[in-house]
Amino acid sequence: MPDTRWPSFLLNLSVRGHVLSPDLTSRLTSTRAGISGGDRSRRIEGDGKKTKKKREKQRKKTTTQRTSMAVDMRLPAIRKPVSLSVSAFDRKDLVVPGDVITTDTGFMRGHGTYVDEDKLTASVAGEVQRVDKLICVRPLKTRFNGEVGDVVVGRITEVQQKRWKVETNSRLDSVLLLSSVNLPGGELRRRSAEDELTMREYLQEGDLISAEVQSVFSDGALSLHTRSLKYGKLGQGVLVQLSPSLIKRQKTHFHNLPCGASIILGNNGFVWLYPTPGQQEEEAGGFYTSLEPVSLSDREVISRLRNCLLALATHKVLLYDTSVLYCYESSLQHQVKDILKPEVMEEIVMLTQQKLLEQEG
């Protein structure tokens, strides 16, 4: 690129009709070369400084990334010897597809079974259930098949005309009719058009509720109701979604644990953990939700219970109030964040199973 400071026409410039002398021409040429060389050297020096700064910045960034990467390394731990009876592993009520349940022809075939050469055989993997002469297999992993009287925990997904759609982990969305809820204040009257217009003030999309299965429609959808004061809108707490087959059917699914928290074991696999409430106002009609700050100790207890539920579900242990409480007591010697580590989880679950066997034995 030519130097703009000393244009080339100056070299052949005539002054008053005289051509510049060769001596002056050579000096102009050398001066232009010196200026060009100086600019080039300064440009190279500047580029070198920029490259050096860029490399230094990149080096610092790489060092920061290396120091910010956390690596969780754990040394092998000695497992505590825990003795379990053989019956915990050799269970006759668990079958896989193709297993022969019985060869007695006096039993009736139920869901999850078929007859092959006069032998009642399982068609799904699950637990064998006998009711008088009826034999069926309850699948271990399936959607929730509700029955009348089941306690469920669900989430409102849609507000429709005189009804709410509720997600309850079943094949179809459940239905909660406006006539099947308690009005705020516990009023007993027919629902009017004003009640229909104010449905979102009672329940709106995203709200969690506890309810009971009132009936089952012909297509398998569930009809819910919250007419009792123990049902209704849920406030502050933690929702844990597990398999419905792990929830043990009991007379009551509402438990106030002695550790300071309460639990709702929904038959649909949704478990709700929340701080044990005080005296609830009866005038709330099932829509009272406490918005007071939850103390740190209560949050820690709820977090520990949540991790205990996940540990029991991972090892396919039935969930009910006794098993959850035993697991909570077995986990007290560990921190909350360590409960989900594989070796700690296995130790806690083994201790829980041992306590359950001692209680049964």
Secondary structure as UniProt FT lines:
FT   HELIX           8..12
FT   STRAND          14..15
FT   TURN            16..17
FT   STRAND          18..19
FT   HELIX           22..68
FT   HELIX           86..88
FT   TURN            92..93
FT   STRAND          94..95
FT   TURN            97..98
FT   STRAND          100..102
FT   TURN            105..106
FT   STRAND          108..109
FT   TURN            111..112
FT   STRAND          113..116
FT   TURN            117..118
FT   STRAND          119..122
FT   STRAND          126..131
FT   TURN            132..133
FT   STRAND          134..139
FT   TURN            148..149
FT   STRAND          151..160
FT   TURN            161..162
FT   STRAND          163..167
FT   STRAND          174..181
FT   TURN            184..185
FT   HELIX           193..197
FT   HELIX           199..202
FT   TURN            205..206
FT   STRAND          208..216
FT   TURN            218..219
FT   STRAND          222..226
FT   TURN            229..230
FT   STRAND          232..233
FT   STRAND          238..241
FT   HELIX           244..246
FT   STRAND          254..256
FT   TURN            258..259
FT   STRAND          261..265
FT   TURN            267..268
FT   STRAND          270..275
FT   HELIX           282..284
FT   TURN            285..286
FT   HELIX           296..314
FT   TURN            315..316
FT   HELIX           321..330
FT   TURN            331..333
FT   HELIX           336..338
FT   TURN            339..340
FT   HELIX           342..360
//
